[in-house]
Amino acid sequence: MTRKLPAGLFVPSLAFLVLGCGRDDAGGDTPPAETGTVACSNQVDDDGDGQIDCADAECATLVACGGNGGRDGGLDGGVPPGAPDPSKYEATQALCSNGLDDDGDGRVDCDDRHCQYSPQVMGCAPENGEVTDATCKDGVDNDGNGFTDCDDFSCSQNPWLSVCPAENTDIACANGVNDDGNGFADCEDFGCSRSVLVSVCGMTEAGFCLDGADNDKDGTVDCDDSDCAVASACGGAPPPDGGMPNPPRMDVPAFDPAGHETGDERCGNMVDDDGDGRTDCDDEHCEYNPGVTVCAGPREVGDAACANGMDDDGNGFTDCEDFSCKQNPFVTVCMAESNDVLCSNGVDDDGNGFVDCDDFGCSRARTVSVCADSEAGFCLDEVDNDLDGDVDCADADCAAAAFCAGG
């Protein structure tokens, strides 16, 4: 299932909470579990059941534990076949040292992950980086970003590595198989949808203007596609700003709670008003609103709590490192893309290199509707969020919404 997004943007549909998918932020609200490549190889009893890593039944299907990665019949264990050909990307020494944005993805030479990750390129990997088999299995956080080995994007999303079983190639991301045994297959897996080296989950040709494939299925390939207009390989030129992030934007309206299950009345009526499958305080629309008083327990949801240097909710993440702060449209102290305005303005508002629905702050936030491919959760806002012609209660996605007389 592919998200319907504004032109030029792409994000496949995913579950909001994912374990062991190579995320560089595990979220703060996920209960402990022993699933996925990271939890099943960290020498820790993550779920406290007395079984560690591959000795835990939850890890049984994982490729790294000798499982079949979720394949019926066992087959070949789900190991992603064949690393991609660097010559089809901006990923060779020549292409990564010519000062041009060859593939038109807005990143030039060593600023492009195709160059940083490629084994054919010398000098582009960050100093003390985690981008090789050796540094991705040494148990050390080499790049000092707080994530070690296969828990680091630079390892888990690098298809030229062999030490991190993952779904991170075009073949593995289009075979209908949960190759890494983490419960998510193909474009539903972060390893596919968030990897700059995977084209089959994209709805834009940008970044894949050299591979001879129609990545966005619009009938035009590589340089014939307008998405490749800026690619130097197609006669274009890099963006005038060198592809660097745009300055953050502050002039945006506050989040309007009227169209969501939020506020004390809707968050205390024991019904799922917006039909997103979550009721009252189990719904982030309620949990993230600092003005909601009926949701008890420690919460890290207001400007004060998100700027006090404390882990208020005790989930292991502090202030803007916590989803409840950085994906919260009611919080202003965390520069983030976390509301419908910021997630549809074509600007990298938080300066993290990802724009609008290509940014976790947009695509993974339940309070953002413009990146959704379902009306569920947004059955009160009078907007056709999934662009299927049906709005709110008229959309079958809202059948469960109490507001629409659902149960």
C-alpha positions in Angstrom: 0.0 0.0 0.0 1.4 3.3 -1.0 0.7 6.7 0.5 -1.1 9.3 -1.5 1.0 12.4 -1.1 1.5 15.8 -2.7 3.5 15.7 -6.0 7.2 15.0 -5.5 6.9 13.5 -2.1 7.0 9.9 -1.1 6.4 7.8 2.0 5.0 4.3 2.1 2.4 3.4 4.6 3.9 2.0 7.9 2.9 1.1 11.4 3.7 3.9 13.7 5.6 1.9 16.2 8.2 -0.4 14.9 10.7 -2.5 16.8 14.2 -3.4 15.5 13.7 -1.7 12.1 16.9 0.3 12.2 15.3 3.4 13.5 17.6 6.0 15.0 14.9 6.7 17.6 13.0 3.8 19.2 10.3 6.1 20.3 9.5 6.5 24.0 6.2 4.8 24.3 6.9 1.3 23.0 6.8 -1.5 25.7 10.0 -3.7 25.9 10.1 -6.6 23.4 12.7 -8.9 22.0 12.0 -8.7 18.3 14.1 -7.3 15.4 17.8 -7.5 14.6 18.8 -5.1 17.3 17.0 -6.5 20.3 17.9 -10.1 19.2 21.6 -9.4 19.2 22.3 -7.0 22.0 23.1 -9.5 24.8 20.2 -8.1 26.8 16.9 -9.8 28.0 14.8 -7.0 26.6 11.4 -8.3 27.5 12.5 -9.8 30.9 11.3 -13.3 30.2 14.6 -15.0 31.1 15.5 -15.7 27.5 18.2 -13.6 25.8 18.5 -12.8 22.0 18.3 -15.9 19.8 17.3 -18.1 22.8 14.1 -16.1 23.0 11.2 -17.6 20.9 10.3 -14.1 19.7 13.6 -14.1 17.8 13.1 -17.5 16.2 12.1 -16.3 12.7 14.9 -13.7 12.5 17.5 -14.4 9.8 20.3 -13.6 12.2 19.0 -16.4 14.6 18.8 -19.0 11.9 15.2 -18.4 11.1 13.6 -18.1 7.7 12.7 -14.4 8.0 9.0 -15.2 7.9 9.1 -17.1 4.6 6.7 -20.0 4.2 8.6 -23.2 3.7 12.0 -21.9 4.8 13.4 -21.3 1.3 16.7 -19.3 1.5 16.3 -17.7 4.9 15.2 -14.3 3.5 18.7 -13.0 3.1 18.5 -10.0 0.8 20.1 -11.0 -2.5 22.9 -9.0 -4.2 24.1 -5.6 -3.2 23.1 -2.8 -5.7 25.4 -1.7 -8.5 27.1 1.5 -7.3 27.4 2.7 -10.9 23.6 3.1 -11.0 23.7 5.6 -8.2 25.8 8.6 -7.2 28.0 6.0 -5.6 31.3 5.7 -7.4 34.6 7.5 -6.8 34.2 9.6 -10.0 30.5 10.6 -9.4 31.3 11.4 -5.7 34.1 13.8 -6.5 32.8 15.8 -9.4 31.0 18.5 -7.5 27.7 17.7 -9.1 24.4 16.3 -7.9 24.4 13.5 -10.5 21.2 11.8 -9.3 19.2 14.9 -8.6 18.4 14.2 -5.0 19.5 17.5 -3.7 22.7 16.2 -2.2 26.2 16.6 -3.8 29.1 14.1 -3.6 29.9 13.3 0.1 26.7 14.9 1.3 24.9 12.1 -0.5 24.4 8.9 1.5 24.9 6.9 -1.7 28.5 8.1 -1.5 28.9 7.8 2.2 27.7 4.2 2.2 29.3 2.9 -1.0 32.3 0.6 -0.6 33.7 2.0 -3.9 34.1 5.5 -2.5 37.0 6.6 -0.4 36.9 9.8 1.8 33.1 10.2 2.0 32.4 8.2 5.1 32.2 10.4 8.2 35.2 10.4 10.5 34.8 7.5 12.9 31.8 6.5 10.9 29.8 3.3 11.2 29.5 2.3 7.5 31.6 -0.9 7.2 31.2 -4.5 8.3 34.0 -4.0 10.9 32.6 -0.9 12.5 29.0 -2.3 12.4 29.8 -5.3 14.6 32.4 -4.1 17.0 29.9 -3.1 19.8 31.2 0.5 19.7 29.2 3.6 18.9 31.9 4.8 16.4 30.2 7.9 15.3 29.0 9.0 18.7 25.4 9.4 17.7 24.0 7.3 20.5 23.3 4.2 18.3 25.6 1.2 18.0 26.2 -1.2 15.2 23.0 -2.5 13.6 20.9 -0.1 15.7 22.5 2.8 13.6 20.9 3.8 10.3 24.3 4.0 8.7 24.6 0.2 9.3 21.1 -1.1 9.1 20.2 0.9 5.9 23.5 0.1 4.1 22.9 -2.6 1.5 26.6 -3.1 1.0 27.0 -4.6 4.5 26.7 -8.2 5.4 26.6 -8.1 9.2 23.1 -6.5 9.6 20.3 -8.7 8.2 17.9 -6.2 6.8 15.4 -5.2 4.1 17.3 -2.5 2.3 17.7 -3.3 -1.4 15.2 -3.0 -4.3 15.0 -6.7 -4.6 14.4 -7.4 -0.9 11.9 -4.5 -0.7 9.7 -5.8 -3.5 9.5 -9.6 -2.9 6.5 -9.7 -0.6 8.7 -11.2 2.1 9.5 -10.1 5.7 13.2 -10.7 5.0 14.6 -9.5 8.3 11.9 -11.2 10.4 10.9 -8.0 12.2 7.2 -8.3 11.3 7.1 -5.7 8.5 7.5 -6.6 4.8 8.9 -4.5 1.9 7.7 -0.9 1.9 6.0 -1.3 5.3 9.6 -1.7 6.8 11.6 1.3 7.8 14.7 -0.4 6.2 13.0 0.0 2.8 10.9 3.1 3.1 13.5 5.3 4.9 16.5 4.1 2.9 17.9 6.5 0.3 19.3 3.4 -1.6 15.8 1.9 -2.2 13.8 3.1 -5.2 10.9 0.7 -5.2 9.2 2.5 -2.4 9.5 5.9 -3.9 7.0 8.1 -5.8 9.7 10.3 -7.3 12.5 9.6 -9.7 14.8 12.1 -7.9 17.8 10.3 -6.5 17.5 7.4 -9.0 18.1 9.2 -12.3 20.8 6.8 -13.4 19.3 3.3 -12.9 17.2 2.8 -16.0 14.0 2.2 -14.0 10.7 4.0 -13.8 10.8 4.3 -10.0 7.7 6.3 -9.6 5.7 4.4 -12.2 4.7 7.6 -14.1 5.7 6.3 -17.5 9.0 8.3 -17.7 12.4 7.0 -16.9 15.5 8.7 -15.5 16.2 11.9 -17.5 12.9 11.8 -19.3 11.2 12.3 -15.9 10.8 16.0 -14.7 11.8 14.8 -11.2 15.4 14.5 -12.7 15.5 18.1 -14.0 18.2 19.1 -11.5 20.3 16.0 -12.0 23.7 16.9 -13.5 23.6 13.6 -15.3 20.5 14.9 -17.1 22.1 18.3 -17.9 20.7 20.0 -14.8 22.5 21.8 -12.1 22.5 21.4 -8.3 20.1 23.6 -6.3 21.5 27.1 -5.8 21.8 26.5 -2.1 23.9 23.3 -2.6 21.1 21.2 -1.4 21.5 22.3 2.2 18.4 22.4 4.5 16.3 25.5 4.4 16.1 27.7 7.5 13.5 26.6 10.1 10.1 28.2 9.8 8.3 29.6 12.8 5.4 31.5 11.2 2.9 28.7 11.3 -0.5 28.5 13.0 -1.0 26.5 16.1 -2.5 23.0 15.9 -6.3 23.1 15.8 -7.6 20.4 18.1 -11.2 20.8 17.0 -10.9 18.2 14.3 -9.4 15.5 16.4 -10.1 13.3 19.5 -8.6 15.7 21.9 -9.8 17.9 24.8 -11.2 16.7 28.1 -14.6 15.8 26.8 -13.6 13.6 23.9 -10.6 12.2 25.9 -12.8 11.1 28.7 -16.0 9.7 27.0 -14.7 6.1 26.7 -15.3 6.1 22.9 -13.0 6.2 19.9 -14.3 9.6 18.5 -12.0 9.7 15.4 -12.0 6.0 14.6 -8.2 5.5 14.7 -8.5 2.4 16.9 -7.3 4.3 20.0 -9.6 5.5 22.7 -9.2 8.5 25.0 -5.8 8.6 26.7 -4.5 5.8 24.5 -4.8 8.2 21.6 -1.9 10.5 20.9 -4.3 13.3 20.0 -5.3 13.2 23.7 -1.9 12.2 25.2 0.1 15.0 23.4 -2.3 17.8 24.2 -1.0 19.6 27.4 -4.4 21.1 27.8 -6.0 17.7 28.4 -6.3 17.1 32.2 -8.1 13.7 32.2 -5.1 11.8 31.1 -3.2 10.9 34.3 0.3 9.8 34.8 3.7 11.5 34.0 3.6 13.1 30.6 6.3 14.8 28.6 4.1 16.9 26.5 4.3 20.7 27.2 6.9 23.3 26.4 8.0 23.3 30.1 8.3 19.5 30.3 10.1 19.4 26.9 12.8 21.9 27.9 13.6 21.0 31.5 16.4 18.5 30.9 14.4 15.7 32.6 12.9 12.4 31.4 9.5 13.3 32.8 7.7 10.2 31.7 10.6 7.8 32.5 10.7 6.2 29.0 14.5 6.7 28.5 14.2 9.8 26.2 14.5 13.4 27.4 12.9 16.5 26.1 13.2 16.8 22.3 14.6 13.3 22.0 11.2 12.0 23.0 8.5 11.4 20.5 5.9 13.0 22.8 7.9 16.3 22.4 9.3 16.3 19.0 6.3 14.9 17.2 3.9 17.0 19.2 2.3 20.0 17.4 1.5 21.6 20.8 5.2 21.9 21.6 7.1 24.9 20.3 10.5 24.4 21.9 11.4 21.4 19.6 12.1 22.6 16.1 10.1 19.9 14.3 7.9 19.2 11.3 4.8 18.0 13.1 1.7 19.7 11.8 -0.2 19.8 8.6 1.1 23.2 7.6 4.8 22.3 8.1 4.3 18.9 6.5 3.0 20.3 3.2 5.0 23.4 2.6 7.9 21.9 0.7 10.4 23.1 3.3 12.8 21.2 5.5 11.6 23.1 8.5 13.6 21.4 11.1 16.8 21.3 9.0 17.3 17.5 9.3 17.6 16.8 5.6 14.1 15.5 5.1 11.2 17.5 3.8 7.5 17.2 4.6 6.2 13.6 4.3 9.7 12.3 3.9 10.4 13.4 7.5 9.6 11.0 10.4 8.1 14.0 12.2 5.4 14.2 9.5 5.0 10.6 8.3 5.0 9.0 11.7 3.0 11.6 13.6 -0.7 10.7 14.3 -1.5 14.3 14.6 -0.5 14.9 10.9 -3.1 14.2 8.3 -1.5 15.3 5.0 0.7 12.2 4.9 -2.0 9.8 5.6 -3.5 7.3 3.2 -6.5 6.6 5.5 -9.2 8.8 6.8 -9.0 6.9 10.1 -8.1 9.2 13.0 -9.1 12.3 11.0 -12.9 11.8 10.9 -13.7 15.2 12.3 -11.6 17.6 10.3 -13.7 18.0 7.1 -10.7 17.1 4.9 -10.4 14.3 2.4 -7.1 13.1 4.0 -6.6 10.1 1.7 -7.8 11.8 -1.4 -10.3 9.1 -2.3 -13.2 11.5 -2.7 -14.9 10.6 0.6 -14.6 13.0 3.6 -14.9 12.1 7.3 -17.9 9.9 8.1 -18.6 9.4 4.4 -15.4 7.5 4.1 -15.4 3.8 5.0 -12.2 4.3 7.0 -14.3 6.1 9.6 -16.8 3.3 10.1 -15.4 2.6 13.6 -15.5 6.3 14.6 -18.0 6.9 17.4 -18.4 10.4 16.0 -19.8 8.6 12.9 -22.1 6.3 15.0 -19.5 3.6 14.8 -18.6 1.2 17.6 
